[in-house]
């Protein structure tokens, strides 16, 4: 990834990042099961590029579904890759699957 993207190891760390961020958070949920690995890896570059592009306006958090099950459940994530844009802890946008940079920008731009 081009820009450092937070990678919490557990739900408590995810929640800490969320509380400490003074800007909206893009929670990018990934999976480690065979059908999820390739699409999630493909999205790492897209999310990293978005993190670069939106520096100062967005915090990106790569969240492993198995390591952060409470966050996964809280935001209704059912597949990987999934993206949840959070403002003050509340989900304001949600998408699932591979996305182009333009599609991810479109998801974000209406809320930033």
GUGUBA-74311 format. One line per field, with one value per residue: z, x negated, y negated of N, C-alpha, C in turn; residue in three letters. Coordinates in nm, 3 decimals, decimal comma, always signed. Example, Ala and Ser with C-alpha at 12.3 -4.5 7.8 and 13.67 -1.06 7.14 Angstrom:
2
nz <- c(+0,780	+0,708)
nx <- c(-1,319	-1,285)
ny <- c(+0,569	+0,225)
caz <- c(+0,780	+0,714)
cax <- c(-1,230	-1,367)
cay <- c(+0,450	+0,106)
cz <- c(+0,780	+0,787)
cx <- c(-1,320	-1,290)
cy <- c(+0,330	-0,003)
aa <- c(ALA	SER)
END
This chain:
112
nz <- c(+0,000	-0,071	+0,110	+0,464	+0,603	+0,860	+1,050	+1,247	+1,512	+1,667	+1,795	+1,999	+1,933	+1,681	+1,760	+1,913	+1,717	+1,568	+1,758	+1,798	+1,556	+1,388	+1,162	+0,903	+0,881	+0,670	+0,676	+0,571	+0,506	+0,516	+0,412	+0,495	+0,386	+0,115	-0,127	-0,082	-0,056	-0,296	-0,422	-0,210	-0,178	-0,424	-0,387	-0,199	-0,311	-0,431	-0,209	-0,063	-0,240	-0,232	+0,038	+0,029	-0,150	-0,009	+0,219	+0,538	+0,525	+0,561	+0,734	+0,674	+0,735	+0,739	+0,792	+0,927	+0,901	+1,063	+1,280	+1,392	+1,487	+1,624	+1,525	+1,260	+1,276	+1,394	+1,191	+0,993	+0,802	+0,552	+0,362	+0,184	-0,021	+0,177	+0,236	+0,462	+0,531	+0,793	+1,002	+1,286	+1,415	+1,307	+1,042	+0,718	+0,454	+0,248	+0,084	-0,115	-0,252	-0,538	-0,640	-0,854	-0,846	-0,911	-0,855	-0,579	-0,496	-0,570	-0,386	-0,153	-0,192	-0,169	+0,100	+0,229)
nx <- c(-0,085	-0,047	-0,026	-0,051	+0,181	+0,397	+0,394	+0,568	+0,526	+0,719	+1,058	+1,066	+0,850	+0,934	+1,160	+1,031	+0,879	+1,089	+1,211	+1,002	+0,961	+0,987	+1,120	+1,343	+1,367	+1,255	+1,340	+1,205	+1,287	+1,146	+1,082	+0,954	+1,007	+0,997	+1,143	+1,157	+0,906	+0,755	+0,921	+0,921	+0,648	+0,607	+0,750	+0,601	+0,409	+0,576	+0,717	+0,497	+0,406	+0,625	+0,611	+0,376	+0,454	+0,662	+0,546	+0,549	+0,818	+0,941	+0,926	+0,787	+0,861	+0,759	+0,929	+0,931	+1,165	+1,179	+1,021	+1,142	+1,420	+1,642	+1,660	+1,706	+1,959	+2,107	+2,120	+2,255	+2,121	+2,092	+1,940	+1,625	+1,403	+1,519	+1,650	+1,687	+1,791	+1,734	+1,862	+1,806	+1,835	+2,066	+2,214	+2,217	+2,200	+2,180	+2,032	+1,968	+1,734	+1,508	+1,375	+1,323	+1,081	+1,215	+1,483	+1,469	+1,397	+1,633	+1,813	+1,712	+1,704	+1,955	+1,981	+1,767)
ny <- c(+0,118	-0,223	-0,447	-0,449	-0,233	-0,178	+0,123	+0,294	+0,533	+0,644	+0,613	+0,413	+0,248	+0,159	+0,009	-0,187	-0,325	-0,426	-0,599	-0,783	-0,906	-1,206	-1,251	-1,123	-0,761	-0,508	-0,193	+0,092	+0,403	+0,723	+1,065	+1,394	+1,637	+1,876	+1,784	+1,513	+1,400	+1,322	+1,115	+0,929	+0,868	+0,748	+0,516	+0,382	+0,206	+0,016	-0,090	-0,185	-0,384	-0,557	-0,629	-0,779	-0,985	-1,108	-1,210	-1,351	-1,399	-1,162	-0,853	-0,543	-0,204	+0,117	+0,400	+0,711	+0,957	+1,189	+1,121	+0,903	+0,951	+0,834	+0,569	+0,632	+0,754	+0,545	+0,353	+0,484	+0,640	+0,877	+1,001	+1,021	+0,840	+0,564	+0,236	-0,023	-0,339	-0,550	-0,798	-0,969	-0,725	-0,619	-0,438	-0,561	-0,500	-0,211	+0,068	+0,361	+0,594	+0,603	+0,291	+0,011	-0,256	-0,491	-0,421	-0,380	-0,636	-0,768	-0,655	-0,769	-1,052	-1,182	-1,208	-1,324)
caz <- c(+0,000	-0,085	+0,234	+0,574	+0,633	+0,991	+1,046	+1,386	+1,540	+1,743	+1,801	+2,086	+1,857	+1,581	+1,829	+1,950	+1,595	+1,537	+1,854	+1,787	+1,426	+1,382	+1,028	+0,875	+0,870	+0,572	+0,726	+0,457	+0,567	+0,432	+0,460	+0,471	+0,328	-0,022	-0,228	-0,048	-0,053	-0,418	-0,438	-0,104	-0,213	-0,538	-0,337	-0,114	-0,384	-0,450	-0,080	-0,034	-0,323	-0,176	+0,162	-0,014	-0,212	+0,088	+0,340	+0,616	+0,517	+0,577	+0,791	+0,618	+0,829	+0,679	+0,904	+0,902	+0,956	+1,170	+1,396	+1,446	+1,463	+1,676	+1,427	+1,141	+1,304	+1,422	+1,067	+0,900	+0,694	+0,524	+0,262	+0,172	+0,051	+0,204	+0,272	+0,540	+0,565	+0,925	+1,051	+1,429	+1,451	+1,239	+0,901	+0,627	+0,321	+0,254	-0,045	-0,109	-0,377	-0,601	-0,688	-0,913	-0,769	-0,939	-0,782	-0,436	-0,482	-0,578	-0,258	-0,049	-0,220	-0,120	+0,246	+0,284)
cax <- c(+0,000	-0,126	-0,019	-0,020	+0,321	+0,403	+0,434	+0,589	+0,512	+0,836	+1,167	+1,033	+0,764	+1,021	+1,240	+0,939	+0,852	+1,214	+1,228	+0,894	+0,960	+1,060	+1,180	+1,414	+1,286	+1,292	+1,308	+1,193	+1,291	+1,084	+1,094	+0,839	+1,047	+0,943	+1,210	+1,146	+0,767	+0,716	+0,989	+0,879	+0,514	+0,620	+0,803	+0,502	+0,351	+0,681	+0,740	+0,376	+0,408	+0,729	+0,555	+0,284	+0,530	+0,749	+0,469	+0,601	+0,965	+0,989	+0,838	+0,816	+0,835	+0,774	+0,982	+0,948	+1,294	+1,161	+0,956	+1,232	+1,556	+1,744	+1,674	+1,768	+2,102	+2,165	+2,145	+2,329	+2,035	+2,123	+1,848	+1,498	+1,381	+1,632	+1,607	+1,786	+1,745	+1,786	+1,849	+1,836	+1,873	+2,188	+2,197	+2,288	+2,194	+2,138	+2,022	+1,900	+1,678	+1,401	+1,414	+1,216	+1,053	+1,324	+1,602	+1,448	+1,408	+1,776	+1,871	+1,664	+1,720	+2,081	+1,982	+1,647)
cay <- c(+0,000	-0,344	-0,523	-0,358	-0,208	-0,112	+0,263	+0,337	+0,676	+0,690	+0,516	+0,300	+0,159	+0,097	-0,093	-0,295	-0,402	-0,496	-0,709	-0,881	-0,970	-1,331	-1,257	-0,998	-0,639	-0,406	-0,059	+0,183	+0,536	+0,825	+1,202	+1,480	+1,763	+1,882	+1,701	+1,370	+1,353	+1,253	+0,985	+0,836	+0,821	+0,655	+0,389	+0,315	+0,092	-0,085	-0,155	-0,260	-0,504	-0,645	-0,683	-0,885	-1,094	-1,173	-1,238	-1,463	-1,401	-1,026	-0,751	-0,412	-0,096	+0,251	+0,475	+0,855	+1,001	+1,287	+1,057	+0,799	+0,999	+0,743	+0,460	+0,692	+0,770	+0,413	+0,279	+0,567	+0,689	+1,017	+1,054	+0,949	+0,715	+0,472	+0,101	-0,097	-0,474	-0,584	-0,936	-0,968	-0,590	-0,577	-0,403	-0,650	-0,440	-0,071	+0,137	+0,491	+0,644	+0,527	+0,158	-0,068	-0,377	-0,586	-0,377	-0,405	-0,782	-0,802	-0,618	-0,862	-1,195	-1,238	-1,212	-1,392)
cz <- c(+0,000	+0,045	+0,348	+0,601	+0,764	+0,972	+1,188	+1,399	+1,615	+1,748	+1,886	+2,012	+1,746	+1,645	+1,872	+1,830	+1,559	+1,629	+1,833	+1,654	+1,429	+1,248	+1,006	+0,854	+0,761	+0,628	+0,608	+0,516	+0,468	+0,494	+0,424	+0,416	+0,178	-0,125	-0,202	-0,064	-0,177	-0,437	-0,332	-0,133	-0,328	-0,490	-0,247	-0,184	-0,403	-0,320	-0,039	-0,113	-0,273	-0,046	+0,132	-0,062	-0,110	+0,221	+0,409	+0,615	+0,549	+0,645	+0,733	+0,716	+0,760	+0,793	+0,865	+0,975	+1,072	+1,295	+1,465	+1,425	+1,514	+1,579	+1,302	+1,161	+1,322	+1,294	+0,958	+0,782	+0,676	+0,420	+0,257	+0,026	+0,066	+0,255	+0,347	+0,572	+0,693	+0,956	+1,195	+1,472	+1,382	+1,092	+0,815	+0,483	+0,335	+0,113	-0,024	-0,247	-0,428	-0,652	-0,757	-0,822	-0,788	-0,863	-0,633	-0,408	-0,480	-0,447	-0,150	-0,070	-0,171	+0,031	+0,308	+0,258)
cx <- c(-0,088	-0,135	+0,008	+0,131	+0,322	+0,452	+0,451	+0,581	+0,633	+0,938	+1,133	+0,944	+0,842	+1,100	+1,154	+0,909	+0,973	+1,234	+1,126	+0,892	+1,045	+1,129	+1,259	+1,318	+1,344	+1,245	+1,319	+1,180	+1,240	+1,103	+0,973	+0,879	+1,014	+1,011	+1,198	+1,005	+0,733	+0,789	+0,946	+0,739	+0,520	+0,668	+0,706	+0,443	+0,452	+0,702	+0,617	+0,368	+0,510	+0,678	+0,458	+0,360	+0,611	+0,678	+0,524	+0,753	+1,026	+0,883	+0,880	+0,774	+0,864	+0,808	+1,005	+1,073	+1,276	+1,097	+1,047	+1,378	+1,665	+1,767	+1,742	+1,918	+2,170	+2,204	+2,207	+2,249	+2,061	+2,030	+1,723	+1,454	+1,511	+1,575	+1,720	+1,724	+1,815	+1,759	+1,897	+1,892	+1,997	+2,161	+2,281	+2,285	+2,137	+2,134	+1,947	+1,850	+1,565	+1,456	+1,294	+1,191	+1,166	+1,451	+1,588	+1,454	+1,554	+1,848	+1,836	+1,709	+1,850	+2,084	+1,864	+1,653)
cy <- c(-0,124	-0,423	-0,426	-0,352	-0,131	+0,032	+0,316	+0,489	+0,733	+0,578	+0,394	+0,199	+0,088	-0,018	-0,212	-0,384	-0,486	-0,617	-0,819	-0,956	-1,097	-1,352	-1,128	-0,881	-0,550	-0,272	+0,036	+0,323	+0,640	+0,963	+1,284	+1,617	+1,760	+1,791	+1,552	+1,316	+1,270	+1,120	+0,883	+0,782	+0,722	+0,518	+0,315	+0,193	-0,020	-0,162	-0,237	-0,389	-0,605	-0,707	-0,796	-1,009	-1,175	-1,202	-1,363	-1,473	-1,266	-0,940	-0,617	-0,303	+0,037	+0,347	+0,621	+0,902	+1,099	+1,228	+0,955	+0,840	+0,905	+0,626	+0,512	+0,705	+0,635	+0,340	+0,364	+0,618	+0,838	+1,079	+0,970	+0,949	+0,635	+0,342	+0,034	-0,232	-0,515	-0,730	-0,935	-0,832	-0,535	-0,549	-0,496	-0,599	-0,300	-0,013	+0,267	+0,528	+0,558	+0,395	+0,095	-0,188	-0,477	-0,549	-0,403	-0,555	-0,825	-0,769	-0,720	-1,006	-1,256	-1,258	-1,284	-1,539)
aa <- c(UNK	UNK	UNK	UNK	UNK	UNK	UNK	UNK	UNK	UNK	UNK	UNK	UNK	UNK	UNK	UNK	UNK	UNK	UNK	UNK	UNK	UNK	UNK	UNK	UNK	UNK	UNK	UNK	UNK	UNK	UNK	UNK	UNK	UNK	UNK	UNK	UNK	UNK	UNK	UNK	UNK	UNK	UNK	UNK	UNK	UNK	UNK	UNK	UNK	UNK	UNK	UNK	UNK	UNK	UNK	UNK	UNK	UNK	UNK	UNK	UNK	UNK	UNK	UNK	UNK	UNK	UNK	UNK	UNK	UNK	UNK	UNK	UNK	UNK	UNK	UNK	UNK	UNK	UNK	UNK	UNK	UNK	UNK	UNK	UNK	UNK	UNK	UNK	UNK	UNK	UNK	UNK	UNK	UNK	UNK	UNK	UNK	UNK	UNK	UNK	UNK	UNK	UNK	UNK	UNK	UNK	UNK	UNK	UNK	UNK	UNK	UNK)
END
